[in-house]
Amino acid sequence: MGQGTRRAGRELALKVLYSLYDHDTEIDGILDDFWANFRFSNDVLGEPMEETQVPLPGHVRLFAEALVRGVVDDLDHIDNVIAESSTNWALDRMARVDLSLLRLATHELMHDPDVPANVVINEAIEIGKRYGTKDTPPFINGILDKISRRLRVEK
C-alpha cells in the first residue's frame, strides 16, 4: 500500500474517530453509517464534487477500519499513554481533532512496528495541518515524540 493510500486511510480513520464523540452506538454501526454517508472524489477526500464521484478503493477502507478498530479496542490504554506524555494537558481539555489524531498515531506507534515512528509522527503532523488549527502540528509533534521515545525504551 502506497504512502498516498495510507494517508487517505489515516484521514478517513481520523474522521471516524472524530465522529465517535457524537455516538453511543457500537463501532460496527458507526462504521456502517460513516460508509453509507461518505463520498470520495478525485478532488478532496470527503468533500465530493458533483460530477466526479469515484469509488473508495477497498484497501483504503480496510486500512481505515483496521486503524479505527485498533484505537477503539485499546482506547483506555492509548488514552493512558497519551495522558502520561501530556502532563500539562488533560485529555478532556484537548481539541477533538488533536485528541483523535493523537489516538490514531499512538495506536500506530504501539501496534505497527513496520511503520517507522518518524513516519507515523510526520503523517500525524501533515494531517493535523489539514484538519487542525495552527497549533495542532507542534502540539501533536511534542506529545508523539515523547510517546515514541517512551515506547522505544520499553521495548
C-alpha positions in Angstrom: 0.0 0.0 0.0 1.5 3.3 -1.1 2.0 6.4 1.1 -0.9 8.3 -0.5 -3.2 5.3 0.1 -2.1 5.1 3.7 -2.6 8.8 4.2 -6.1 8.5 2.8 -6.8 5.7 5.2 -5.5 7.7 8.1 -7.6 10.7 7.2 -10.7 8.5 7.0 -9.9 6.9 10.3 -9.5 10.4 11.8 -12.9 11.4 10.6 -14.5 8.2 12.1 -12.6 8.7 15.4 -13.7 12.3 15.5 -17.3 11.3 15.0 -17.2 8.9 17.9 -17.8 11.8 20.2 -21.3 12.1 18.8 -22.3 8.5 19.1 -23.2 6.0 21.8 -23.6 3.0 19.4 -21.2 0.2 18.7 -18.3 0.7 16.3 -19.9 -1.5 13.7 -22.9 0.8 13.5 -20.8 3.9 13.4 -18.6 2.5 10.6 -21.7 1.4 8.6 -23.2 4.8 9.0 -20.0 6.5 8.0 -19.5 4.5 4.9 -23.2 4.8 3.9 -22.9 8.6 4.0 -19.3 9.1 2.8 -18.4 10.3 -0.6 -15.0 10.1 -2.2 -13.9 12.4 -5.0 -10.8 12.9 -7.1 -10.5 16.4 -5.6 -10.7 16.4 -1.9 -11.1 13.5 0.5 -14.6 13.5 1.9 -15.7 16.7 0.1 -17.4 15.4 -3.0 -17.6 17.2 -6.3 -20.9 16.9 -8.2 -19.7 15.1 -11.3 -16.5 13.3 -10.4 -17.5 10.7 -7.9 -15.1 7.8 -7.8 -15.5 4.7 -5.6 -13.4 4.3 -2.5 -10.7 1.7 -3.0 -11.4 -1.3 -0.9 -7.9 -1.5 0.6 -8.2 2.1 1.8 -11.4 1.3 3.6 -9.9 -1.8 5.1 -6.9 0.1 6.4 -9.1 2.9 7.8 -11.3 0.4 9.5 -8.4 -1.5 11.0 -7.0 1.7 12.4 -10.4 2.7 13.9 -11.0 -0.7 15.4 -7.5 -0.8 16.8 -8.0 2.5 18.6 -11.4 1.6 19.9 -10.3 -1.8 21.1 -7.3 -0.4 23.0 -8.7 3.1 23.8 -8.2 3.0 27.6 -4.5 2.0 27.2 -4.0 4.5 24.4 -5.5 7.3 26.5 -3.3 6.4 29.5 -0.2 6.6 27.3 -1.2 9.9 25.9 -2.1 11.3 29.4 1.3 10.2 30.7 3.1 12.0 27.9 1.0 15.2 28.0 1.5 16.2 31.6 0.2 19.7 31.1 -2.9 18.8 29.2 -5.9 16.7 30.4 -7.4 14.7 27.6 -10.9 16.2 28.1 -9.3 19.7 27.5 -7.7 18.8 24.2 -9.4 19.8 20.9 -11.3 16.9 19.4 -9.2 16.8 16.2 -6.0 16.8 18.2 -7.1 14.0 20.6 -8.4 11.9 17.7 -5.2 12.3 15.8 -3.1 11.5 18.9 -5.1 8.4 19.5 -4.7 7.3 15.9 -0.9 7.9 15.8 -0.4 6.4 19.3 -2.1 3.3 18.2 0.2 3.0 15.2 3.3 3.7 17.3 2.2 1.0 19.7 0.9 -1.7 17.3 2.5 -1.3 13.9 6.2 -1.8 14.2 6.6 -2.0 10.4 5.9 1.8 10.1 8.9 3.8 11.5 8.0 6.2 14.3 9.2 9.2 12.3 6.7 8.3 9.5 3.8 8.0 11.9 4.7 11.3 13.5 5.2 13.1 10.2 1.9 11.7 8.9 0.1 13.0 12.0 1.7 16.4 11.6 0.6 16.7 8.0 -2.9 15.5 8.7 -3.0 17.9 11.6 -2.1 20.8 9.3 -5.1 19.9 7.1 -7.7 19.3 9.8 -6.5 21.1 13.0 -5.5 24.6 13.9 -2.2 26.3 13.5 -1.3 25.0 17.0 -2.1 21.3 16.2 1.2 20.3 14.4 3.6 21.4 17.2 1.2 20.2 19.9 0.9 16.6 18.5 4.6 16.6 17.5 5.7 17.2 21.1 3.4 14.6 22.6 4.0 11.9 19.9 7.8 12.5 20.2 7.5 11.8 24.0 5.4 8.7 23.3 7.8 7.4 20.7 10.8 7.8 22.9 8.9 6.1 25.8 7.9 3.2 23.7 11.5 2.7 22.4 12.7 2.5 26.0 10.0 0.0 26.9 10.9 -2.4 24.1 
